[in-house]
Amino acid sequence: MYGTVISAVTGRPIVGAAVVANNCRINQSTLTGLDGSWQLTFPEGTYGTLSFSAPGYNTQIYEIEYNANLVYAGGIVSLAP
């Protein structure tokens, strides 16, 4: 999975936002790059939550089920202050 984290106010990328996969068979985390992008790899059939957070912003948490047919699944998450 991959995506981008942006500010809901400015629309600009959030650098260094934490992206954390929890309650999955494999717990993982990463930080967003200079363009707000992130990427994590999950095994097929993984269930859990994917959370996005950054200092000064509200955390967003999503339930996930990773499907091998959606290997390129991703999107934009906007965080509000």
Chimera marker file (.cmm) of the C-alpha trace (Angstrom):
<marker_set name="trace">
<marker id="1" x="0.000" y="0.000" z="0.000" r="1" g="1" b="0" radius="0.5"/>
<marker id="2" x="1.102" y="3.535" z="-0.555" r="1" g="1" b="0" radius="0.5"/>
<marker id="3" x="-0.228" y="7.048" z="-0.334" r="1" g="1" b="0" radius="0.5"/>
<marker id="4" x="0.318" y="10.654" z="0.551" r="1" g="1" b="0" radius="0.5"/>
<marker id="5" x="-0.453" y="12.604" z="3.721" r="1" g="1" b="0" radius="0.5"/>
<marker id="6" x="-1.415" y="16.253" z="3.309" r="1" g="1" b="0" radius="0.5"/>
<marker id="7" x="-2.655" y="19.105" z="5.471" r="1" g="1" b="0" radius="0.5"/>
<marker id="8" x="-6.441" y="19.530" z="5.303" r="1" g="1" b="0" radius="0.5"/>
<marker id="9" x="-5.932" y="23.289" z="5.668" r="1" g="1" b="0" radius="0.5"/>
<marker id="10" x="-3.161" y="24.032" z="3.177" r="1" g="1" b="0" radius="0.5"/>
<marker id="11" x="-3.248" y="20.978" z="0.896" r="1" g="1" b="0" radius="0.5"/>
<marker id="12" x="0.526" y="20.724" z="1.242" r="1" g="1" b="0" radius="0.5"/>
<marker id="13" x="2.359" y="17.489" z="2.047" r="1" g="1" b="0" radius="0.5"/>
<marker id="14" x="3.100" y="16.731" z="5.693" r="1" g="1" b="0" radius="0.5"/>
<marker id="15" x="6.748" y="15.710" z="6.012" r="1" g="1" b="0" radius="0.5"/>
<marker id="16" x="7.557" y="13.170" z="8.734" r="1" g="1" b="0" radius="0.5"/>
<marker id="17" x="3.972" y="12.081" z="9.457" r="1" g="1" b="0" radius="0.5"/>
<marker id="18" x="3.839" y="8.649" z="11.115" r="1" g="1" b="0" radius="0.5"/>
<marker id="19" x="2.044" y="5.851" z="9.276" r="1" g="1" b="0" radius="0.5"/>
<marker id="20" x="1.525" y="2.811" z="11.512" r="1" g="1" b="0" radius="0.5"/>
<marker id="21" x="-0.071" y="-0.562" z="10.747" r="1" g="1" b="0" radius="0.5"/>
<marker id="22" x="-1.309" y="-2.167" z="13.993" r="1" g="1" b="0" radius="0.5"/>
<marker id="23" x="-3.058" y="-5.403" z="14.936" r="1" g="1" b="0" radius="0.5"/>
<marker id="24" x="-1.822" y="-7.011" z="11.746" r="1" g="1" b="0" radius="0.5"/>
<marker id="25" x="0.182" y="-10.195" z="11.453" r="1" g="1" b="0" radius="0.5"/>
<marker id="26" x="3.154" y="-7.939" z="10.871" r="1" g="1" b="0" radius="0.5"/>
<marker id="27" x="3.233" y="-4.574" z="12.667" r="1" g="1" b="0" radius="0.5"/>
<marker id="28" x="4.972" y="-1.900" z="10.621" r="1" g="1" b="0" radius="0.5"/>
<marker id="29" x="5.552" y="1.824" z="10.600" r="1" g="1" b="0" radius="0.5"/>
<marker id="30" x="7.145" y="4.461" z="8.435" r="1" g="1" b="0" radius="0.5"/>
<marker id="31" x="7.419" y="8.231" z="8.129" r="1" g="1" b="0" radius="0.5"/>
<marker id="32" x="6.309" y="10.262" z="5.150" r="1" g="1" b="0" radius="0.5"/>
<marker id="33" x="8.955" y="11.716" z="2.845" r="1" g="1" b="0" radius="0.5"/>
<marker id="34" x="9.499" y="15.269" z="1.632" r="1" g="1" b="0" radius="0.5"/>
<marker id="35" x="6.501" y="14.957" z="-0.692" r="1" g="1" b="0" radius="0.5"/>
<marker id="36" x="4.274" y="13.445" z="2.034" r="1" g="1" b="0" radius="0.5"/>
<marker id="37" x="4.440" y="9.996" z="0.453" r="1" g="1" b="0" radius="0.5"/>
<marker id="38" x="4.652" y="6.657" z="2.267" r="1" g="1" b="0" radius="0.5"/>
<marker id="39" x="4.741" y="2.962" z="1.392" r="1" g="1" b="0" radius="0.5"/>
<marker id="40" x="4.312" y="-0.249" z="3.397" r="1" g="1" b="0" radius="0.5"/>
<marker id="41" x="4.084" y="-3.885" z="2.312" r="1" g="1" b="0" radius="0.5"/>
<marker id="42" x="1.528" y="-6.245" z="3.859" r="1" g="1" b="0" radius="0.5"/>
<marker id="43" x="0.961" y="-9.968" z="3.375" r="1" g="1" b="0" radius="0.5"/>
<marker id="44" x="-2.308" y="-10.945" z="1.652" r="1" g="1" b="0" radius="0.5"/>
<marker id="45" x="-5.262" y="-11.323" z="4.010" r="1" g="1" b="0" radius="0.5"/>
<marker id="46" x="-3.912" y="-8.905" z="6.625" r="1" g="1" b="0" radius="0.5"/>
<marker id="47" x="-6.524" y="-7.270" z="8.881" r="1" g="1" b="0" radius="0.5"/>
<marker id="48" x="-5.893" y="-4.402" z="11.247" r="1" g="1" b="0" radius="0.5"/>
<marker id="49" x="-5.703" y="-0.638" z="11.445" r="1" g="1" b="0" radius="0.5"/>
<marker id="50" x="-3.681" y="1.930" z="9.602" r="1" g="1" b="0" radius="0.5"/>
<marker id="51" x="-3.115" y="5.183" z="11.497" r="1" g="1" b="0" radius="0.5"/>
<marker id="52" x="-1.765" y="8.515" z="10.334" r="1" g="1" b="0" radius="0.5"/>
<marker id="53" x="-0.458" y="11.131" z="12.773" r="1" g="1" b="0" radius="0.5"/>
<marker id="54" x="1.741" y="14.198" z="12.925" r="1" g="1" b="0" radius="0.5"/>
<marker id="55" x="2.457" y="16.795" z="15.620" r="1" g="1" b="0" radius="0.5"/>
<marker id="56" x="-0.255" y="19.457" z="15.637" r="1" g="1" b="0" radius="0.5"/>
<marker id="57" x="-2.734" y="17.318" z="13.653" r="1" g="1" b="0" radius="0.5"/>
<marker id="58" x="-5.586" y="15.003" z="14.608" r="1" g="1" b="0" radius="0.5"/>
<marker id="59" x="-4.844" y="11.307" z="14.107" r="1" g="1" b="0" radius="0.5"/>
<marker id="60" x="-6.792" y="9.415" z="11.428" r="1" g="1" b="0" radius="0.5"/>
<marker id="61" x="-7.326" y="5.653" z="11.891" r="1" g="1" b="0" radius="0.5"/>
<marker id="62" x="-8.700" y="3.288" z="9.247" r="1" g="1" b="0" radius="0.5"/>
<marker id="63" x="-9.518" y="-0.413" z="9.395" r="1" g="1" b="0" radius="0.5"/>
<marker id="64" x="-7.790" y="-2.346" z="6.622" r="1" g="1" b="0" radius="0.5"/>
<marker id="65" x="-7.992" y="-5.676" z="4.871" r="1" g="1" b="0" radius="0.5"/>
<marker id="66" x="-5.142" y="-6.071" z="2.429" r="1" g="1" b="0" radius="0.5"/>
<marker id="67" x="-6.097" y="-7.951" z="-0.722" r="1" g="1" b="0" radius="0.5"/>
<marker id="68" x="-3.446" y="-9.141" z="-3.205" r="1" g="1" b="0" radius="0.5"/>
<marker id="69" x="-5.664" y="-7.876" z="-6.036" r="1" g="1" b="0" radius="0.5"/>
<marker id="70" x="-5.227" y="-4.366" z="-4.633" r="1" g="1" b="0" radius="0.5"/>
<marker id="71" x="-1.439" y="-4.415" z="-4.538" r="1" g="1" b="0" radius="0.5"/>
<marker id="72" x="-1.299" y="-0.809" z="-5.702" r="1" g="1" b="0" radius="0.5"/>
<marker id="73" x="-4.030" y="0.413" z="-3.345" r="1" g="1" b="0" radius="0.5"/>
<marker id="74" x="-3.379" y="3.821" z="-1.923" r="1" g="1" b="0" radius="0.5"/>
<marker id="75" x="-4.661" y="7.318" z="-1.674" r="1" g="1" b="0" radius="0.5"/>
<marker id="76" x="-4.452" y="10.689" z="-0.075" r="1" g="1" b="0" radius="0.5"/>
<marker id="77" x="-5.109" y="11.193" z="3.629" r="1" g="1" b="0" radius="0.5"/>
<marker id="78" x="-5.654" y="14.742" z="4.839" r="1" g="1" b="0" radius="0.5"/>
<marker id="79" x="-4.998" y="15.556" z="8.481" r="1" g="1" b="0" radius="0.5"/>
<marker id="80" x="-6.752" y="18.460" z="10.186" r="1" g="1" b="0" radius="0.5"/>
<marker id="81" x="-5.095" y="20.502" z="12.940" r="1" g="1" b="0" radius="0.5"/>
<link id1="1" id2="2" r="1" g="1" b="0" radius="0.2"/>
<link id1="2" id2="3" r="1" g="1" b="0" radius="0.2"/>
<link id1="3" id2="4" r="1" g="1" b="0" radius="0.2"/>
<link id1="4" id2="5" r="1" g="1" b="0" radius="0.2"/>
<link id1="5" id2="6" r="1" g="1" b="0" radius="0.2"/>
<link id1="6" id2="7" r="1" g="1" b="0" radius="0.2"/>
<link id1="7" id2="8" r="1" g="1" b="0" radius="0.2"/>
<link id1="8" id2="9" r="1" g="1" b="0" radius="0.2"/>
<link id1="9" id2="10" r="1" g="1" b="0" radius="0.2"/>
<link id1="10" id2="11" r="1" g="1" b="0" radius="0.2"/>
<link id1="11" id2="12" r="1" g="1" b="0" radius="0.2"/>
<link id1="12" id2="13" r="1" g="1" b="0" radius="0.2"/>
<link id1="13" id2="14" r="1" g="1" b="0" radius="0.2"/>
<link id1="14" id2="15" r="1" g="1" b="0" radius="0.2"/>
<link id1="15" id2="16" r="1" g="1" b="0" radius="0.2"/>
<link id1="16" id2="17" r="1" g="1" b="0" radius="0.2"/>
<link id1="17" id2="18" r="1" g="1" b="0" radius="0.2"/>
<link id1="18" id2="19" r="1" g="1" b="0" radius="0.2"/>
<link id1="19" id2="20" r="1" g="1" b="0" radius="0.2"/>
<link id1="20" id2="21" r="1" g="1" b="0" radius="0.2"/>
<link id1="21" id2="22" r="1" g="1" b="0" radius="0.2"/>
<link id1="22" id2="23" r="1" g="1" b="0" radius="0.2"/>
<link id1="23" id2="24" r="1" g="1" b="0" radius="0.2"/>
<link id1="24" id2="25" r="1" g="1" b="0" radius="0.2"/>
<link id1="25" id2="26" r="1" g="1" b="0" radius="0.2"/>
<link id1="26" id2="27" r="1" g="1" b="0" radius="0.2"/>
<link id1="27" id2="28" r="1" g="1" b="0" radius="0.2"/>
<link id1="28" id2="29" r="1" g="1" b="0" radius="0.2"/>
<link id1="29" id2="30" r="1" g="1" b="0" radius="0.2"/>
<link id1="30" id2="31" r="1" g="1" b="0" radius="0.2"/>
<link id1="31" id2="32" r="1" g="1" b="0" radius="0.2"/>
<link id1="32" id2="33" r="1" g="1" b="0" radius="0.2"/>
<link id1="33" id2="34" r="1" g="1" b="0" radius="0.2"/>
<link id1="34" id2="35" r="1" g="1" b="0" radius="0.2"/>
<link id1="35" id2="36" r="1" g="1" b="0" radius="0.2"/>
<link id1="36" id2="37" r="1" g="1" b="0" radius="0.2"/>
<link id1="37" id2="38" r="1" g="1" b="0" radius="0.2"/>
<link id1="38" id2="39" r="1" g="1" b="0" radius="0.2"/>
<link id1="39" id2="40" r="1" g="1" b="0" radius="0.2"/>
<link id1="40" id2="41" r="1" g="1" b="0" radius="0.2"/>
<link id1="41" id2="42" r="1" g="1" b="0" radius="0.2"/>
<link id1="42" id2="43" r="1" g="1" b="0" radius="0.2"/>
<link id1="43" id2="44" r="1" g="1" b="0" radius="0.2"/>
<link id1="44" id2="45" r="1" g="1" b="0" radius="0.2"/>
<link id1="45" id2="46" r="1" g="1" b="0" radius="0.2"/>
<link id1="46" id2="47" r="1" g="1" b="0" radius="0.2"/>
<link id1="47" id2="48" r="1" g="1" b="0" radius="0.2"/>
<link id1="48" id2="49" r="1" g="1" b="0" radius="0.2"/>
<link id1="49" id2="50" r="1" g="1" b="0" radius="0.2"/>
<link id1="50" id2="51" r="1" g="1" b="0" radius="0.2"/>
<link id1="51" id2="52" r="1" g="1" b="0" radius="0.2"/>
<link id1="52" id2="53" r="1" g="1" b="0" radius="0.2"/>
<link id1="53" id2="54" r="1" g="1" b="0" radius="0.2"/>
<link id1="54" id2="55" r="1" g="1" b="0" radius="0.2"/>
<link id1="55" id2="56" r="1" g="1" b="0" radius="0.2"/>
<link id1="56" id2="57" r="1" g="1" b="0" radius="0.2"/>
<link id1="57" id2="58" r="1" g="1" b="0" radius="0.2"/>
<link id1="58" id2="59" r="1" g="1" b="0" radius="0.2"/>
<link id1="59" id2="60" r="1" g="1" b="0" radius="0.2"/>
<link id1="60" id2="61" r="1" g="1" b="0" radius="0.2"/>
<link id1="61" id2="62" r="1" g="1" b="0" radius="0.2"/>
<link id1="62" id2="63" r="1" g="1" b="0" radius="0.2"/>
<link id1="63" id2="64" r="1" g="1" b="0" radius="0.2"/>
<link id1="64" id2="65" r="1" g="1" b="0" radius="0.2"/>
<link id1="65" id2="66" r="1" g="1" b="0" radius="0.2"/>
<link id1="66" id2="67" r="1" g="1" b="0" radius="0.2"/>
<link id1="67" id2="68" r="1" g="1" b="0" radius="0.2"/>
<link id1="68" id2="69" r="1" g="1" b="0" radius="0.2"/>
<link id1="69" id2="70" r="1" g="1" b="0" radius="0.2"/>
<link id1="70" id2="71" r="1" g="1" b="0" radius="0.2"/>
<link id1="71" id2="72" r="1" g="1" b="0" radius="0.2"/>
<link id1="72" id2="73" r="1" g="1" b="0" radius="0.2"/>
<link id1="73" id2="74" r="1" g="1" b="0" radius="0.2"/>
<link id1="74" id2="75" r="1" g="1" b="0" radius="0.2"/>
<link id1="75" id2="76" r="1" g="1" b="0" radius="0.2"/>
<link id1="76" id2="77" r="1" g="1" b="0" radius="0.2"/>
<link id1="77" id2="78" r="1" g="1" b="0" radius="0.2"/>
<link id1="78" id2="79" r="1" g="1" b="0" radius="0.2"/>
<link id1="79" id2="80" r="1" g="1" b="0" radius="0.2"/>
<link id1="80" id2="81" r="1" g="1" b="0" radius="0.2"/>
</marker_set>
